[in-house]
Amino acid sequence: MNSNCIRLDKVQVLDKPTCRRVSEITIGKPTTNSLPLSWIAEEGQTDWIVDYEVLKDGKVIKFDSVPVSTNPYTIEGLPSSSVHS
């Protein structure tokens, strides 16, 4: 067997499940470096993805997509001299 080869057996390809949207997103009182969030989720939902942008002088300086398993959730480590959205 060549060292550059691999063998696979019983490979299965599945559709990625679609994400269900949450409702009534609430933004709590922000601090200098954090932003608390909460939302209403459908029954049985336990994992979400929080997307956020950090703006400075009207320009996006950071975009992040964070896997989350708690509700509420607080985005931490935001720059103090920026706008969070």
C-alpha positions in Angstrom: 0.0 0.0 0.0 1.3 3.4 -1.0 1.7 5.8 2.0 -0.2 8.5 0.1 -3.4 6.4 -0.1 -6.2 5.9 2.3 -9.1 3.5 2.3 -12.6 4.3 3.3 -15.4 1.9 3.9 -19.1 2.7 4.6 -18.9 6.4 4.1 -22.2 8.3 4.5 -22.9 11.9 3.3 -25.9 13.6 5.0 -27.6 16.9 4.4 -26.6 19.6 6.9 -29.7 20.4 9.1 -31.1 23.8 8.6 -31.0 26.2 11.5 -34.3 27.4 13.0 -34.6 31.1 13.7 -35.1 32.3 17.2 -37.5 35.1 18.2 -37.6 38.1 20.5 -33.8 38.7 20.7 -33.1 40.9 23.7 -29.9 42.9 24.2 -29.1 43.5 27.9 -27.1 46.3 29.4 -23.8 46.4 27.5 -20.5 47.0 29.4 -17.4 48.4 28.0 -16.3 45.1 26.6 -19.3 42.8 26.6 -22.9 42.5 25.3 -25.5 40.2 26.9 -28.0 38.6 24.7 -31.1 36.4 25.2 -33.8 35.0 22.9 -36.8 32.8 22.7 -36.1 29.5 21.1 -38.3 26.7 19.8 -38.8 23.7 22.1 -35.9 21.3 22.0 -33.4 23.8 20.7 -30.2 23.7 22.7 -27.5 24.9 20.3 -27.3 28.2 18.3 -24.8 30.3 16.3 -24.4 33.9 17.3 -23.2 36.1 14.5 -21.9 39.6 15.3 -20.0 42.5 13.8 -17.7 45.0 15.6 -17.6 48.5 13.9 -15.1 51.2 14.3 -15.4 54.5 12.5 -18.3 53.0 10.5 -16.2 50.1 9.2 -16.4 46.4 10.2 -13.2 45.5 12.0 -14.4 42.1 13.2 -17.1 39.6 12.2 -17.5 36.5 14.2 -19.8 33.5 14.2 -19.8 31.7 17.6 -21.4 28.4 18.4 -23.4 28.8 21.6 -25.1 26.3 23.9 -26.4 28.7 26.6 -29.3 31.2 26.6 -28.7 33.9 27.7 -25.2 34.3 26.3 -22.7 37.2 26.7 -20.3 38.2 23.9 -17.1 39.0 25.7 -13.8 40.7 24.7 -15.3 43.5 22.6 -13.1 46.5 22.0 -14.1 49.4 24.2 -13.8 52.0 21.4 -16.2 50.2 19.0 -19.9 49.9 18.1 -21.3 46.4 18.6 -24.2 45.1 16.3 
